[in-house]
Amino acid sequence: MLVQGIIDVFYETDEGIVLLDYKSDKVKSADELACKYKTQIDLYAKALENVSNKKICKKVIYSFYLGREIFL
């Protein structure tokens, strides 16, 4: 299977790598956005772990529409 995408932001902390993806979708709730993009973020996390040989400690979506972080 081939999946193509671009990780918006990732950075390393003492606990591991934080993966951050920005979204601008107009949604009614954080849950709606999380459900819509969970698979994408999980695939990004797996690819990043494989390339870096480091653990992903947090997966985060930042919703511009909701103005907040959503932790997966």
Rosetta blueprint (number, residue, H / E / L):
1 M L
2 L L
3 V L
4 Q L
5 G L
6 I L
7 I L
8 D L
9 V E
10 F E
11 Y E
12 E E
13 T L
14 D L
15 E L
16 G L
17 I E
18 V E
19 L E
20 L E
21 D E
22 Y E
23 K E
24 S L
25 D L
26 K L
27 V L
28 K L
29 S L
30 A H
31 D H
32 E H
33 L H
34 A H
35 C H
36 K H
37 Y H
38 K H
39 T H
40 Q H
41 I H
42 D H
43 L H
44 Y H
45 A H
46 K H
47 A H
48 L H
49 E H
50 N H
51 V H
52 S H
53 N L
54 K L
55 K L
56 I E
57 C E
58 K E
59 K E
60 V E
61 I E
62 Y E
63 S E
64 F L
65 Y L
66 L L
67 G L
68 R E
69 E E
70 I E
71 F E
72 L L
